[in-house]
């Protein structure tokens, strides 16, 4: 897309030079004006293309609000029984998933009902 825009800018600059050369030989003021407008438009397109867009950063923070009493339990893999740590967990689509580093099985952590 930028290549097409640069080609368009070069076309505008070239036409501007042609109109200014014609104005120099004939002396018509309309060609001076139109040539200047074309040169200004070509330079403006190049300036816009060379401007750097500011980088935007988005920071997403997940906060978990736990309801009721919370007990810390050892998390075990349901497939091989290995002990899992906090680095094995990730949050996707609002649910907590755990991947076992030993057997590579993955399961979703489900909250037991309170009753």
NORWO-V225058 format. One record per residue. N is the residue number from 1. PHI is phi in whole degrees, -180 to 180 (none if undefined). D_CENTER is the distance of its C-alpha to the mean C-alpha in Angstrom with 2 decimals. Layout:
n->N phi->PHI d_center->D_CENTER
n->N phi->PHI d_center->D_CENTER
This chain:
n->1 phi->none d_center->17.23
n->2 phi->-67 d_center->17.58
n->3 phi->-64 d_center->20.82
n->4 phi->-66 d_center->22.27
n->5 phi->-66 d_center->21.52
n->6 phi->-66 d_center->23.23
n->7 phi->-63 d_center->26.12
n->8 phi->-63 d_center->26.48
n->9 phi->-65 d_center->26.63
n->10 phi->-65 d_center->29.25
n->11 phi->-63 d_center->31.19
n->12 phi->-62 d_center->31.30
n->13 phi->-64 d_center->32.44
n->14 phi->-63 d_center->35.04
n->15 phi->-65 d_center->36.43
n->16 phi->-62 d_center->36.61
n->17 phi->-66 d_center->38.66
n->18 phi->-63 d_center->40.88
n->19 phi->-65 d_center->41.61
n->20 phi->-69 d_center->42.39
n->21 phi->-66 d_center->44.70
n->22 phi->-67 d_center->46.42
n->23 phi->-68 d_center->46.81
n->24 phi->-68 d_center->48.38
n->25 phi->-84 d_center->50.92
n->26 phi->-101 d_center->51.79
n->27 phi->83 d_center->51.17
n->28 phi->-77 d_center->49.63
n->29 phi->-70 d_center->47.60
n->30 phi->-65 d_center->45.35
n->31 phi->-71 d_center->44.09
n->32 phi->-61 d_center->43.37
n->33 phi->-65 d_center->41.27
n->34 phi->-65 d_center->39.42
n->35 phi->-63 d_center->38.80
n->36 phi->-65 d_center->37.44
n->37 phi->-65 d_center->35.11
n->38 phi->-64 d_center->33.80
n->39 phi->-63 d_center->33.34
n->40 phi->-63 d_center->31.53
n->41 phi->-67 d_center->29.19
n->42 phi->-64 d_center->28.45
n->43 phi->-66 d_center->27.82
n->44 phi->-65 d_center->25.58
n->45 phi->-63 d_center->23.37
n->46 phi->-64 d_center->23.16
n->47 phi->-63 d_center->22.44
n->48 phi->-65 d_center->19.55
n->49 phi->-68 d_center->18.07
n->50 phi->-87 d_center->18.55
n->51 phi->-66 d_center->17.07
n->52 phi->-93 d_center->14.09
n->53 phi->-83 d_center->11.36
n->54 phi->-67 d_center->11.12
n->55 phi->-79 d_center->8.45
n->56 phi->-103 d_center->7.84
n->57 phi->-118 d_center->8.75
n->58 phi->-119 d_center->9.72
n->59 phi->-110 d_center->12.91
n->60 phi->-108 d_center->14.55
n->61 phi->-119 d_center->18.29
n->62 phi->-98 d_center->20.64
n->63 phi->-119 d_center->24.17
n->64 phi->-106 d_center->27.01
n->65 phi->-101 d_center->30.08
n->66 phi->-88 d_center->33.02
n->67 phi->-99 d_center->35.94
n->68 phi->78 d_center->39.45
n->69 phi->-77 d_center->40.75
n->70 phi->-121 d_center->38.54
n->71 phi->-114 d_center->40.13
n->72 phi->-88 d_center->38.62
n->73 phi->-122 d_center->39.46
n->74 phi->-75 d_center->39.05
n->75 phi->-95 d_center->36.44
n->76 phi->-115 d_center->37.83
n->77 phi->-68 d_center->36.43
n->78 phi->-76 d_center->37.98
n->79 phi->-94 d_center->38.40
n->80 phi->-112 d_center->39.86
n->81 phi->84 d_center->40.63
n->82 phi->-72 d_center->38.75
n->83 phi->-77 d_center->37.75
n->84 phi->-108 d_center->34.03
n->85 phi->-116 d_center->32.27
n->86 phi->-68 d_center->29.26
n->87 phi->-73 d_center->26.95
n->88 phi->-85 d_center->27.62
n->89 phi->-100 d_center->26.02
n->90 phi->-152 d_center->22.56
n->91 phi->-111 d_center->21.48
n->92 phi->-135 d_center->20.02
n->93 phi->54 d_center->20.26
n->94 phi->82 d_center->22.41
n->95 phi->-117 d_center->24.95
n->96 phi->-94 d_center->25.94
n->97 phi->-116 d_center->26.27
n->98 phi->-125 d_center->28.31
n->99 phi->-117 d_center->28.40
n->100 phi->-77 d_center->31.60
n->101 phi->-74 d_center->31.20
n->102 phi->-92 d_center->34.67
n->103 phi->-105 d_center->34.86
n->104 phi->63 d_center->31.12
n->105 phi->-80 d_center->31.91
n->106 phi->-131 d_center->29.50
n->107 phi->-146 d_center->30.62
n->108 phi->-95 d_center->29.60
n->109 phi->-82 d_center->31.31
n->110 phi->-115 d_center->33.34
n->111 phi->-87 d_center->35.12
n->112 phi->-73 d_center->38.85
n->113 phi->-63 d_center->40.47
n->114 phi->-81 d_center->42.22
n->115 phi->-89 d_center->45.56
